[in-house]
Amino acid sequence: MQKKDVDRRVLIAGLGGAVAGSLLARNAVAGSLNPPPGGVMPSGRDLTQVTNMIARTDQGCAMPPVPIESLPGSSSAKHVISVSGAYDMVDKNKGQPAQNVIDVQASHVDICGGGFHIFVASGGPVGLTSGSGIVCSGQNVTFYDGSVVGGGIGIDFSQAMRFILWDVISIGAEIAGFKLGSEGNFYDSEAHTSLGVGVLASGFHSLIEEGAVYSCPTGYAITGAQNIFFNNYATNCQTPFQIGPGNSYGPLVNVAGVGDMSLVPRASDPWANFAY
């Protein structure tokens, strides 16, 4: 087919649409010009609801993540992630006593906390530990930009494999702020006022860097093996670092109240971990 034939068909189709539109316009009936008493009320979603359904990028609109709050739960968790994909939090979230808030059972999952808090309810049946803000047993799971308040283990990735925890905070956990699995990256995250351990690494082959622990009896406990540990910080902890055999780590340097840190041996080491 020649290009001019294609152009001609497009032109004819366009003219046909214009003629049909003109005929429809001639037969259209105007609506009432008098609004109902009380004014016109919206009948669908408001602007905020529509905005929350759209993910904008410089290249246009992309498919948005699934809101965590829309997911059903189980007997042990308020929300269960059972399908791979991208998820986000659109508000603060709170579970029931002795219940996990989010249970990640799927692999290949990305979770954006959106800066919101996950509150783990305290109490519950006698003898039961409080749940976790997030418990994960999947592989290739990322959680970032969120925080967990309370919980037995605030963020429990002990059964996770190939995970990333980045820019995440745990506050006031009973046993441990974080529990880490294997082949993961724990980066730029913080544990505050855990009653036990700030960060407990029980798995293997994980990278633990640039974390901070505040006011926990034990700052970091590395009980697994072949993990690497550097550029971490602990303050107001009775035992800042408890690193088991078979792990690699930078110098453990106590600089609490020393003033000029350049006078402390190994404080300038690029791999150093600091207690202060």
C-alpha positions as CSV (number, residue, x, y, z in Angstrom):
1,M,0.0,0.0,0.0
2,Q,1.3,3.4,-0.9
3,K,1.8,6.1,1.8
4,K,-0.6,8.5,0.0
5,D,-3.3,5.8,0.3
6,V,-2.7,5.5,4.0
7,D,-2.8,9.2,4.4
8,R,-6.0,9.4,2.4
9,R,-7.7,6.8,4.6
10,V,-6.7,8.6,7.7
11,L,-8.1,11.8,6.3
12,I,-11.4,10.2,5.4
13,A,-11.7,8.6,8.8
14,G,-11.1,11.9,10.4
15,L,-13.7,13.7,8.3
16,G,-16.2,10.9,9.1
17,G,-15.6,11.4,12.8
18,A,-16.1,15.2,12.4
19,V,-19.3,14.8,10.5
20,A,-20.7,12.3,13.0
21,G,-19.8,14.7,15.8
22,S,-21.5,17.5,14.0
23,L,-24.7,15.4,13.6
24,L,-24.7,14.4,17.3
25,A,-24.2,18.1,18.3
26,R,-27.3,19.1,16.3
27,N,-29.5,16.5,18.1
28,A,-28.1,17.1,21.6
29,V,-30.5,18.3,24.3
30,A,-29.2,20.9,26.8
31,G,-29.4,20.1,30.4
32,S,-31.1,22.1,33.1
33,L,-29.4,25.5,33.9
34,N,-30.9,25.5,37.4
35,P,-28.7,23.6,39.9
36,P,-30.4,21.5,42.6
37,P,-30.9,23.1,46.1
38,G,-27.7,23.1,48.1
39,G,-25.4,23.1,45.0
40,V,-23.8,20.3,43.1
41,M,-22.1,17.6,45.3
42,P,-19.2,15.4,44.2
43,S,-20.2,11.9,43.3
44,G,-16.8,10.2,43.0
45,R,-13.4,10.2,44.6
46,D,-11.9,13.4,45.9
47,L,-8.7,14.9,44.6
48,T,-6.6,13.4,47.4
49,Q,-7.9,9.9,46.7
50,V,-7.1,10.3,43.0
51,T,-3.6,11.7,43.8
52,N,-2.9,8.7,46.1
53,M,-3.6,6.4,43.2
54,I,-1.1,7.9,40.8
55,A,2.7,7.5,40.9
56,R,4.3,10.4,39.0
57,T,7.7,10.4,37.4
58,D,9.6,12.8,35.2
59,Q,8.6,10.5,32.3
60,G,4.9,10.5,33.2
61,C,2.6,8.4,35.4
62,A,3.6,4.9,36.4
63,M,1.6,2.1,38.0
64,P,1.5,2.9,41.7
65,P,2.5,0.5,44.5
66,V,-0.1,-1.5,46.4
67,P,-1.1,0.2,49.7
68,I,-0.2,-2.1,52.6
69,E,-3.4,-1.0,54.3
70,S,-5.5,-2.7,51.6
71,L,-4.1,-6.2,52.2
72,P,-6.0,-8.8,54.2
73,G,-4.4,-10.5,57.2
74,S,-4.2,-13.8,59.0
75,S,-4.6,-15.1,62.5
76,S,-1.0,-13.9,63.3
77,A,-0.7,-10.7,61.2
78,K,-2.8,-7.7,60.4
79,H,-1.6,-7.6,56.8
80,V,0.1,-10.4,54.7
81,I,2.2,-9.8,51.6
82,S,1.8,-13.0,49.7
83,V,2.4,-11.7,46.1
84,S,5.6,-10.3,44.7
85,G,5.6,-6.6,43.8
86,A,5.9,-3.0,45.1
87,Y,4.0,-1.9,48.2
88,D,3.8,1.3,50.3
89,M,2.4,2.6,53.5
90,V,-0.1,5.5,53.1
91,D,-0.7,6.1,56.8
92,K,0.5,4.9,60.3
93,N,-0.4,1.4,61.1
94,K,-1.2,-0.5,64.3
95,G,-1.7,-4.1,65.0
96,Q,-3.5,-6.1,67.8
97,P,-1.8,-7.5,70.9
98,A,0.5,-10.5,70.2
99,Q,0.0,-9.9,66.5
100,N,2.5,-9.0,63.8
101,V,1.5,-5.9,61.8
102,I,3.1,-6.9,58.4
103,D,4.0,-10.5,57.4
104,V,6.1,-10.7,54.2
105,Q,5.7,-14.2,52.9
106,A,6.5,-13.5,49.2
107,S,9.8,-13.0,47.6
108,H,10.9,-10.1,45.3
109,V,9.1,-7.4,47.3
110,D,9.8,-3.7,47.7
111,I,8.2,-1.9,50.6
112,C,8.3,1.9,51.0
113,G,7.4,3.0,54.5
114,G,6.6,6.5,53.3
115,G,8.0,7.9,56.6
116,F,5.1,6.4,58.6
117,H,5.2,4.6,61.9
118,I,4.2,1.0,62.5
119,F,2.9,0.6,66.1
120,V,3.1,-2.9,67.6
121,A,0.4,-3.3,70.3
122,S,1.7,-4.4,73.7
123,G,0.0,-6.8,76.1
124,G,-1.9,-9.8,75.0
125,P,-2.1,-13.3,76.5
126,V,0.2,-13.9,79.5
127,G,3.5,-15.5,78.5
128,L,3.3,-14.4,74.8
129,T,5.8,-12.0,73.4
130,S,4.5,-9.0,71.5
131,G,4.5,-9.3,67.7
132,S,6.8,-7.6,65.2
133,G,6.2,-4.5,63.1
134,I,7.5,-6.5,60.1
135,V,8.4,-10.2,59.9
136,C,9.9,-11.5,56.7
137,S,10.5,-15.0,55.4
138,G,10.9,-14.1,51.7
139,Q,13.9,-13.6,49.5
140,N,15.0,-10.3,47.8
141,V,12.9,-8.1,50.1
142,T,13.6,-4.4,50.6
143,F,12.1,-2.2,53.3
144,Y,13.1,1.5,53.6
145,D,11.9,4.9,54.9
146,G,9.8,3.6,57.8
147,S,9.9,3.0,61.5
148,V,8.5,0.5,64.0
149,V,7.5,1.4,67.6
150,G,7.4,-1.4,70.1
151,G,7.3,-5.1,69.4
152,G,9.1,-8.2,70.8
153,I,11.5,-7.9,67.8
154,G,10.7,-4.7,66.1
155,I,11.8,-5.7,62.6
156,D,12.4,-9.5,62.2
157,F,14.2,-10.5,59.1
158,S,15.9,-13.4,60.7
159,Q,14.4,-15.8,58.1
160,A,15.0,-13.5,55.2
161,M,17.5,-14.1,52.5
162,R,19.1,-11.4,50.2
163,F,17.4,-8.4,51.9
164,I,17.9,-4.7,52.3
165,L,17.0,-2.7,55.3
166,W,17.8,0.9,54.7
167,D,16.8,4.1,56.5
168,V,14.6,2.2,59.0
169,I,14.2,2.9,62.7
170,S,13.1,0.6,65.6
171,I,12.1,2.2,68.9
172,G,11.4,0.5,72.2
173,A,11.5,-3.2,71.2
174,E,11.4,-5.8,74.0
175,I,14.0,-8.3,72.7
176,A,15.8,-6.7,69.7
177,G,15.2,-3.7,67.5
178,F,16.4,-5.7,64.5
179,K,17.1,-9.4,63.8
180,L,18.9,-10.0,60.6
181,G,19.0,-13.1,58.3
182,S,21.6,-13.9,55.6
183,E,23.1,-12.3,52.6
184,G,21.5,-8.9,53.5
185,N,22.5,-5.3,53.7
186,F,21.6,-3.4,56.9
187,Y,22.4,0.2,56.1
188,D,21.8,3.7,57.6
189,S,19.3,2.4,60.2
190,E,18.8,3.0,63.9
191,A,17.7,1.1,67.0
192,H,16.5,3.1,70.1
193,T,15.8,1.9,73.7
194,S,15.5,-1.8,73.1
195,L,15.3,-3.7,76.4
196,G,17.7,-6.3,75.0
197,V,19.8,-5.9,71.8
198,G,19.7,-3.0,69.3
199,V,20.8,-5.1,66.3
200,L,21.1,-8.9,66.4
201,A,22.7,-10.5,63.3
202,S,22.0,-14.2,63.5
203,G,22.5,-15.1,59.8
204,F,25.5,-15.3,57.5
205,H,27.2,-13.2,54.8
206,S,25.5,-9.9,55.6
207,L,26.9,-6.4,55.4
208,I,26.2,-4.2,58.4
209,E,27.3,-0.6,57.9
210,E,26.6,2.9,59.1
211,G,24.0,1.9,61.7
212,A,23.4,3.5,65.1
213,V,22.2,2.1,68.4
214,Y,21.0,4.2,71.3
215,S,20.4,3.3,74.9
216,C,20.2,-0.5,74.6
217,P,21.9,-2.9,77.1
218,T,23.7,-4.5,74.1
219,G,24.3,-2.4,71.0
220,Y,25.2,-5.0,68.4
221,A,25.3,-8.8,68.8
222,I,26.7,-10.6,65.8
223,T,26.0,-14.3,66.5
224,G,26.1,-15.6,62.9
225,A,29.3,-16.0,60.9
226,Q,31.0,-14.5,57.9
227,N,29.3,-11.2,58.3
228,I,31.2,-7.9,57.8
229,F,30.7,-5.0,60.2
230,F,32.1,-1.5,59.9
231,N,31.3,2.3,60.4
232,N,28.7,1.5,63.0
233,Y,27.9,3.5,66.2
234,A,26.6,2.7,69.7
235,T,26.0,5.1,72.6
236,N,24.8,4.6,76.1
237,C,25.0,0.8,75.8
238,Q,26.5,-1.3,78.5
239,T,28.0,-3.6,75.9
240,P,28.3,-1.6,72.7
241,F,29.6,-4.5,70.5
242,Q,29.4,-8.2,71.0
243,I,30.9,-9.8,67.8
244,G,31.2,-13.6,67.7
245,P,34.0,-15.5,66.0
246,G,34.0,-16.0,62.2
247,N,33.0,-12.4,61.4
248,S,35.0,-9.6,60.0
249,Y,34.9,-6.1,61.4
250,G,36.7,-2.7,61.6
251,P,38.4,-1.6,64.8
252,L,36.1,-1.2,67.9
253,V,37.0,2.3,69.2
254,N,35.6,3.9,72.4
255,V,35.6,7.7,72.1
256,A,33.2,8.6,74.9
257,G,34.1,12.0,76.2
258,V,37.6,12.1,74.9
259,G,37.4,15.4,73.0
260,D,39.7,15.4,70.0
261,M,39.2,12.0,68.5
262,S,42.4,12.3,66.5
263,L,44.3,11.5,69.7
264,V,42.5,8.1,70.0
265,P,44.4,5.2,68.4
266,R,42.6,3.8,65.3
267,A,39.9,6.5,65.5
268,S,40.9,7.6,62.0
269,D,40.7,4.1,60.6
270,P,38.1,4.2,57.7
271,W,36.6,0.9,58.9
272,A,36.3,1.9,62.6
273,N,33.1,1.3,64.7
274,F,32.6,3.8,67.5
275,A,31.2,3.6,71.0
276,Y,30.5,7.0,72.5
